[in-house]
Amino acid sequence: MTRSRESKPAEHQMRPGGMPEKLAYSVPGAAEALSLSVDYVWKLVAMGELPSVKIGKRRLIEADKLRAFLKDR
């Protein structure tokens, strides 16, 4: 007999309208959030100015890294 795990809801910010805030963005999503071109965001990632993580085939940028990037500008 196997026991199912109880999942707890994620504890993160809620956006207006009750939708949970994203924890990470794809490069195109980050570009949209920053109002920058996708090519420029890829360049920032390649130069190491915008930290990212690779999960499977996807490259993701954590939401807090986007905020830190903007704050440092």
N, C-alpha and C positions, 0 to 999 in steps of 0.2 A: 504494500500500500504506500503510495506517495502522498506527501503533504504539499499542498499548494502554498506558495509564499504569499503573504499579505503584502500588497504594494501600498506604500504610503504616497500621498500626493506630493509632488515636488513643491518645495518651498522657494518660490521666486516671485518676482514682481508681477503684478497683473496690469495689463494695459487697459485703457478706457474701453468699456464694453464687455469686460470680464474675460477677455482672452489673455492667456499667459504670455509673458514677454519671451521672445526667443532667447535661447542661451548661446546660440552660435548661428552664424550666417555663412552661406556659400559666398564665393567671391562676387558673383553677380548681385546677390542680395546685399552684401556689404557695400558694393558700389552704389546701389540704389539708396541705401540708408545714409551714406555719406555724401550723396549727390556728386559722385565722381564717376569717371568712365571705368568700365570693367578693365580695359587695358592698363589704366593707371593703377588700379588696385592690384592687379597682377604684378606690376612693376614694383610697388611698395612691398609686396610679399616676397618677391625675388630678392630685393635689396635688404630684406630683414627689418625694414622699418615698421612693418605691420605683421606681428607674429601670427602664425597660423598652425593648425594641426591637420594631419592627413589621417582620415579614417576611411579605410577601404580605398576606394578610388576618388573619394571626395576630399577637397581642401576646404576646411572650415576656419572661420575667424570668430573667436569668442566675443560675445557682446561687450564684456568688460574691457577687452583689448581695443575694441573700436572706440569706446569712451575714453580710454587712456590716450589713444592716438589723437583724438580731437583735443583733449585737455592739454597735451604737450605742444600743440600747434599755436 
